Amino acid sequence: MPVPLALAAPAALAGASYLNARLQLSYDWYMIGSAIKSQIKMGINEKKDKLNLFYVLEGYAASKKTADNICLIFQGRQWTYKQVYQTVLKQGTWLKTRYGIKPKEIVAMNFMNSEKFIFMWLAIWAIGAKPAFINYNLTGKALAHCIRVSTSKIAFFDAEVRSNVTQELRDELPGIQFEVFTPELEADIAAIEPVREPDSTRTDDKASNMAIVIYTSGTTGLPKGAIVSWKKIIVGTGIVCPWMWMTQKDVFYTSMPLYHSSASVLGFCTALSIGATFSLGKKFSTKTFWNEVRESKATYIQYVGETCRYLLSASPQFDPATGENLDKKHNVKVAFGNGLRPDIWNRFKERFGIDGIAEFYSATESSSASWNFSRNDFSKGAIGRGGSIAKLMAGGLVEFVELDWETEMPWRDPKTGFCKRVPKGQGRPGEVLYKLDPDDISDKFQGYWNNKDSTEGKIMRDVFVKGDAYFRTGDMMSADNQGCTYFNDRIGDTYRWKGENVSTNEVSESFGTHAAVHEANVYGIELPHHDGRAGCVALVLAEEPSDRLMHDLAKHVHAELPRFAVPLFLRLTKQLETTGTNKHQKQVARTQGVNPEKVSGDELYWLKNGKYVKFSKQDWEELNGGRVKL
């Protein structure tokens, strides 16, 4: 019998909705459409020789519709697009006339977050030069190394970090001119008649050409200068805005450091690309974060690493006049960033009333990225997601491969010499590789400035067939059968104990679900007279340690983890060492191990008979003397 239209239409709609949800068709279509549009935009800019984002700023400053829109907010002050543009022209003229900076030259910047950072950066672009962003926390040889690698002839320092310019630094770099950006210099710039350099000054023939040098954190050696191309900026920002529904009316807030690509490229450049407002915090603090978010009326906030955990651990703020809890009194619609762990994902959303999480995975030098926009529990904790269309289009471009845990390199078949794929959709971890064009590596991966060996070290060749090439992420990930990708661990962070591989991420999350744990940093340590690395966790607790609490922690992690993954040692500390982007530092803690003389007064505990008890100097001496076998 024919089905009545009144019944057929809803049935068809329900069927279509089911297929859309199951195959994630609309999500893929929107995401892939954004990527295609950004690629087209990049191609047009390349053809017009207008890759430089100076032209984006100029376009908004010149338009009557947007010239007076707020471009930048910092510490209660505001600058319109027109004001930023005029300041940038003045400063660019000053850089060229006073210091003779030429197109394509690299200019080193050692600045804290402020409007000065933005103006200096855009002024360098305005005269066709390229900035090198240097972490202002670096000093001595590490700082000298970054300036030397940049090939810059002049290094500008924020007046607030003038102490970085030591005699030691001058002696290390005798040919470099050091300039502290003082209020007097700012006054000189304000008095200059601006000159707009001709377009030929900013010429760049390829989208893969350098736009910025941004340094890696250098946690396992000296920092490397990653080359950030125009392509990465244009395509990346072109994806981000529509993917997380950001428009020109929005305000994007970050207090992450601008010397890192998260804040500079995916923060400021994203806002600039659509003419939105960029609100900047000087540095991250739980005391100032939400106040600045509220004052700037931010609709998007950025997090990196443990940012959300710190915000969640902080006490609620109350209105001094009314006593109202201010946790949800803001305009934020979306939190955007990377490193929001599954154990606090929903707790963060619920406490602060945030609807959407825009989580991504990438690295400054990476040739690709993954994206997960989530409004519900479907993709909670995932660093990427994709449906049937995405799977089809990404086939061969992203691969998961088996790892040889002894060498920490992708495993190769002794007979063929090729790597082995890890089947996707089964939740098994593998190192993620991104496909490169073997005949044009620099199209997707520009490598490290002035560091050929490190660049080659990130490229794998002859992976599945002779002549192919892939970018090594150095990260272990897994994918489920619903198209979600999860971060497992950084290669080098995973440690091997009693013949088993232990994921620091998994252990950290198990501790993170205990109510008394504020923070947990997990790492493997070498012990005398033992093979492999034993698990150790540096903990910040919400309460003072007691026998009851330490026993409860042991019971909790035994219930959460396989026996071999339960850490043998705990190190109780008041504050964990982090990078400028709120990622835990592990290298120093690994080196110190559990020698009581090296742990700076922190309390040590170890696992005995299924409980955590105090680890004394005498215990260390017995362990060191080979009288204890773990």
Order of alpha helices (4+ residues) and beta strands (2+ residues): alpha-alpha-alpha-beta-beta-alpha-beta-alpha-beta-alpha-beta-alpha-beta-alpha-beta-beta-alpha-beta-alpha-beta-alpha-beta-alpha-beta-alpha-beta-beta-beta-alpha-beta-beta-beta-beta-alpha-beta-beta-beta-beta-beta-alpha-beta-beta-alpha-beta-alpha-beta-beta-alpha
